[in-house]
Amino acid sequence: MRLDRDHARALDAADSLQAWRERFVLPHDGAGRELIYLCGHSLGAQPALAADYVEEIMRDWRRLGVDGFFEGRRRWLDYHERALPALAALVGAQPLEVTVMNTLTVNLHLLLASFYRPAGARTALLMERPAFPSDRYAAESQVRFHGLDPAHDLIEIEPRDGEQCLRTEDILAAIERDGPRIATILLPGVQYLTGQRLDVRSITAAGRRAGCTVGWDLAHAVGNVPLALHDDEVDFAVWCHYKYVNGGPGAAGGAFVHARHVARRDLPRLAGWWGHDKASRFRMGPDFEPIPGADGWQVSTPSLLALAPVVASLEHFAAVGLPALRAKSIALTRYMESLIDARLDGRVAVLTPRAPDERGAALSLRLECGRDAARAAFEGMLKRGIVPDWREPGVIRAAPAPFYNSYDDAWLFVDALDAELRAR
Ligand SMILES: *Cc1c(COP(=O)(O)O)cnc(C)c1O
């Protein structure tokens, strides 16, 4: 393993995806200097095409007024549908199993309304701890919404003492043990704090064997790691598009409902007119006739301006394909990890699993110098124009995103961290 910067540049020169960086507008500092942006796990960089798509909607609004719903190159009435084939490919679904709507936590509530149906002895919701706070708030409030007590009906599985990541065997054991009282399982495809990728297939299979419905929060997984939601027989899933999918702040979110559920009449749902059968929606009748697909869970008129960048970005994903992105991602993250091991050994603990199959792009690092010195090192990185992020209680996360990050970015990140740690 060569540690010099020339080697990073040689790897970039050999990277077949390198040209894609040009299609993104990366953040700049006040002096106009491009930042080394490693926050794609939090807010992906802007595809230049996104601004064109947003401007097109503004133009059509000026030009057409309300007729923009029915006219124009990309009419608004079914605007999101042009994203569905690419999105379905990204999550391993049939197009009718996915939709783009609302934002993540709202979608989580909407799908839990359908898929968390406590009944008889089966009342509990199983999740992980520490989950992303919004997921925990959503889950806890859903339990209460059904008149149940989270102390009894919210089951949280944790990493073992002294460990950071969940073990699949522990999750399977919890399902085995508590299965008869679990109504619904809700877990992350990729854990937000550690970057651990969970085994969707085996956990979903175990949950379904135990009679539970199984849902996934894919916020950190979509556009990052391969997914096969249909074949893995996942019941439902939700995600946002502003992390690895580069759809912009507050981008319209995503949802998946397995084909075996989309036409079920016995599933309750919180309905709205945008989920109504398209052919008769504008007859304005009183009776709800759902679209037989994930689209049937739509509630409101879509936020077109939050949708346009997602549609633009998914065109890039369709053009490159996730397999090529994932191949680069594995190599790039492994390169960054090797530099960390070689140059920062003992001063930084990598919390993310070491096996490429068990993680996505991001590495979560604990700096072994105490919280305040770690925070100062993080601030120092920002001053140097290197942008990872910080999560309490003292974790630096850095994600080299394969669409727009380079080997040189990874090298500069590790070099700056080395310098900052030496200065403490
Ligand atoms: C990013 C993220 C969220 C954010 O939810 P919003 O509703 O989009 O604000 C929720 N859950 C997880 C697991 C996340 O990673």
The ligand as an SDF file (V2000), in Angstrom:
LIG
                    3D

 15 15  0  0  0  0  0  0  0  0999 V2000
  -31.6700   11.1670    7.6530 C   0  0  0  0  0  0  0  0  0  0  0  0
  -32.5610   10.2990    8.4540 C   0  0  0  0  0  0  0  0  0  0  0  0
  -33.8410   10.7260    8.8400 C   0  0  0  0  0  0  0  0  0  0  0  0
  -34.3530   12.1000    8.5340 C   0  0  0  0  0  0  0  0  0  0  0  0
  -35.7370   12.1040    8.4150 O   0  0  0  0  0  0  0  0  0  0  0  0
  -36.5100   13.2880    7.6910 P   0  0  0  0  0  0  0  0  0  0  0  0
  -37.9250   12.9530    7.9330 O   0  0  0  0  0  0  0  0  0  0  0  0
  -36.1050   13.2840    6.2520 O   0  0  0  0  0  0  0  0  0  0  0  0
  -36.1010   14.5630    8.3470 O   0  0  0  0  0  0  0  0  0  0  0  0
  -34.6370    9.8270    9.5310 C   0  0  0  0  0  0  0  0  0  0  0  0
  -34.1990    8.5780    9.8350 N   0  0  0  0  0  0  0  0  0  0  0  0
  -32.9730    8.1510    9.4830 C   0  0  0  0  0  0  0  0  0  0  0  0
  -32.5430    6.7600    9.8240 C   0  0  0  0  0  0  0  0  0  0  0  0
  -32.1070    8.9990    8.8060 C   0  0  0  0  0  0  0  0  0  0  0  0
  -30.8850    8.5780    8.4760 O   0  0  0  0  0  0  0  0  0  0  0  0
  1  2  1  0
  2  3  1  0
  2 14  2  0
  3  4  1  0
  3 10  2  0
  4  5  1  0
  5  6  1  0
  6  7  2  0
  6  8  1  0
  6  9  1  0
 10 11  1  0
 11 12  2  0
 12 13  1  0
 12 14  1  0
 14 15  1  0
M  END
$$$$
